[in-house]
Amino acid sequence: MKVVRISFEDGDIVVVSESAVESGSNEEFEERVPLATFIRDALLSIPEEERKFVISNPASGEHKVYGIRRNAEGNPEYDYNDVPES
């Protein structure tokens, strides 16, 4: 689906597809999505190798990672929260 127009109404994102514009009817091809869901889906649609952010989902007792980089030897180094998740 190629998105033509996005608007914000009553806390939701309203996505209108190219098909709706071609047919002249917005109702059939309109989709209401919560803003947070729309943003999450847009970010996760970026191919993993092109992302410039870290997704961290630690279990209880694990530390949340917020940064990864390579040192001079090429080995990964991690920045993480010192307090484990509860």
HUFENDA-V454895 format. One line per field, one symbol per residue. phi: phi as a letter, one per 20 degrees, with the letter a starting at -180 (. if undefined). A space follows every 50 residues. Layout:
BEGIN
phi=???
END
This chain:
BEGIN
phi=.eedbccdclndedddefffffenceffdececggffffgffffffggfd fdbddccfegneefecacbdefenefcddbffeffe
END
